[in-house]
Each structure stands twice: as C-alpha cells, then as structure tokens.
Amino acid sequence: MTEKKQKTSPNNQYQQRPQKDVFVCYCNRVPKEPIEAAIRRGCDTPMKIFDATNAGVGACGGSCRPYLQKMLDQYAATGDFPTEPRHDRPPKKRS
C-alpha cells in the first residue's frame, strides 16, 4: 500500500501512515471500498459494479476494468479481495 509521511513534531520527526483512499477508478474517483461493498452485495459483473458505483466507465474508456474483473474473480474464488492496489498510472487528462 502506498504510504505518506506525516509530520508529527516540530523537530521534523516523521511517521508512516497508510494512504486513506486507494482509487480503483481514477476518472470517476471511486475508491476500492465502495466497489468491494457492491461486490459483497451481489454485483457480479463489471457493468453491475458501474451501475452501483460509477466505476469502470470513464473518460479513459475503462482502464480500471481489468482490475475490476480481478476483484470479481478473486472474490468468487476465495471470498477475499486483492490486497495490492492498481499498479498502472491514472490516465493523463486530455486538453
């Protein structure tokens, strides 16, 4: 998980803290947790996830769909979700 350093005292001491929201869908800014909740509630296809969360259909054309499918497949097989975040970068904004 990506971690950020947080200043904890005036003498420049830092501590690690986990990043709060890990986005799966960068275009629609959908974090992992609502997608996991939708899958737990019965969303079993990428389009059902989109209907419940708006993830998967953005300006990029759906670059998160492979990760959504990975989440679905792993949950169906094990009852758990992938722990690693998406490893690709957010799409560049078009000007």
Residue pairs with C-beta under 8 A, 6 or more apart in sequence:
1 18
1 19
1 22
1 83
1 85
2 18
2 19
2 22
2 85
3 16
3 17
3 18
3 19
4 16
4 17
4 19
5 14
5 15
5 16
5 17
6 14
6 15
6 16
6 17
7 13
7 14
8 14
8 15
21 31
21 32
21 33
22 31
22 32
22 85
22 86
23 29
23 30
23 31
23 32
23 86
23 90
24 30
24 31
24 32
24 35
24 55
24 64
24 67
24 68
24 71
24 86
25 35
25 53
25 54
25 55
25 56
25 58
25 64
26 58
26 60
26 63
26 64
26 90
26 91
27 58
27 59
27 60
27 63
27 64
27 91
28 54
28 55
28 57
28 58
30 53
30 54
30 55
32 81
32 85
34 52
34 53
34 55
35 49
35 53
35 55
35 68
35 71
36 71
36 75
36 81
38 48
38 49
38 52
38 53
39 49
39 71
39 72
39 75
39 81
40 75
41 52
42 48
43 49
43 51
43 52
44 72
44 76
45 72
46 56
46 65
46 68
46 69
46 72
47 56
49 55
49 56
49 68
49 72
50 56
50 57
55 64
55 68
56 62
56 64
56 65
56 68
58 64
59 91
59 94
60 91
63 88
63 91
64 86
67 82
67 86
70 82
71 81
71 82
74 80
74 81
74 82
75 81
